[in-house]
Amino acid sequence: MSLIPTDRGAFQSLTIRSAAAIAIAAAASRLGVELPEGVAQELAGAAIDLVVTLGLIGVAVGRARARGPII
């Protein structure tokens, strides 16, 4: 099933990925690190995927705790 642009989640947004890539490239430049072409985009995608995964894990833990007894 293909998602149309209006059905994509915010974490799949090219704007967010582009902003993250620009931030990573700027930080690397400020530290004096030369990144090969495309690395900032890959790092941005990985960072966004990590944040989303950790968020989903947090939601799952919160839901599991909410269903258990309140101590």
Secondary structure, DSSP 8 states (H G I E B T S, - for coil): ----GGGS-GGG-HHHHHHHHHHHHHHHHHTT----TTHHHHHHHHHHHHHHHHHHHHHHHHHHHHHS---
